[in-house]
Amino acid sequence: MEKSGCTFFMGMDMLLERKVERMLPWIILLCIVGLALVFAEMLIPGFGVFGILGSVCLLGTAFLVAKVYGITAFLITVVLLVIAFALMIVLAKKSGFYNKVVLRDKQEAQDFDESTLQGLLGAEGVTQTTLRPFGVADFQGKMVDVCSNGDFIDRGKRVRVTHIQGKTVTVAEC
């Protein structure tokens, strides 16, 4: 086994020595793919496949740079990768994109004031979403979460409040 492993790495060395000038575009491509996969891992909920593949690509980039261009280029590459990753996170946070896709540890609870529903009994409004059976209706400029009597009601239909119990507003089509 040692002999075949040694032969493999000797073959890689010979291949890399002959193709040094053609390796740079592949190294850059591998680095970009790795960063994109790591970024995708931050955005897409899953099992970490993108993160693992991205890390493998970035390690491959570092390995190729070390083999082809030497240890100094390797160290520069590692520093640049860390800077690129940090910059990617900072830009995502500043653009507001980060807050849209990353869940917060704690979500602030909003107290519901049931007095806002007073006076809605018998009121007529227009559905803003299709009620299946839950949805949203507009009552005199006030958006209210409503529930139909089990029927689906299309968006834009006129509805009347038939019952209010706690936070549940029940409506029927007019």
JOZI-V854600 format. One record per pair of residues at least 6 apart in sequence whose ideal C-beta (glycine too) atoms are under 6 Angstrom apart, sorted by the first residue. I is the first residue (numbers start at 1). J is the second residue. D is the distance in whole Angstrom. If there is no record, write none. Layout:
((I;J;D) (I;J;D))
//
This chain:
((16;67;5) (16;68;6) (20;68;5) (23;68;5) (27;61;6) (27;64;5) (30;57;5) (30;60;6) (30;61;5) (31;61;4) (33;57;5) (34;54;5) (34;57;3) (34;58;4) (37;50;5) (37;53;5) (37;54;3) (38;51;6) (38;54;4) (39;88;6) (40;50;5) (41;50;4) (41;51;4) (43;101;5) (62;77;6) (65;73;5) (65;74;5) (65;77;5) (66;74;4) (92;98;4) (112;167;6) (117;164;5) (120;161;5) (121;161;5) (121;164;6) (123;139;5) (123;161;5) (124;158;6) (124;160;5) (125;137;5) (125;138;5) (125;139;4) (125;159;6) (126;138;5) (126;158;6) (127;137;5) (127;153;6) (127;155;5) (127;157;5) (127;159;6) (128;136;5) (128;138;5) (129;135;4) (129;136;5) (129;155;6) (130;154;6) (130;155;5) (131;148;4) (131;153;4) (132;152;5) (133;147;5) (133;148;4) (133;150;5) (134;147;5) (136;143;6) (136;145;6) (137;144;6) (137;146;5) (137;159;6) (144;169;6) (146;169;5) (146;171;5) (147;168;6) (147;170;5) (148;171;6) (149;172;6) (153;173;5) (157;173;6) (158;174;4) (159;171;4) (159;173;6) (160;172;6) (160;174;5) (161;169;6) (161;171;6) (162;170;5) (162;172;5) (163;170;4))
//
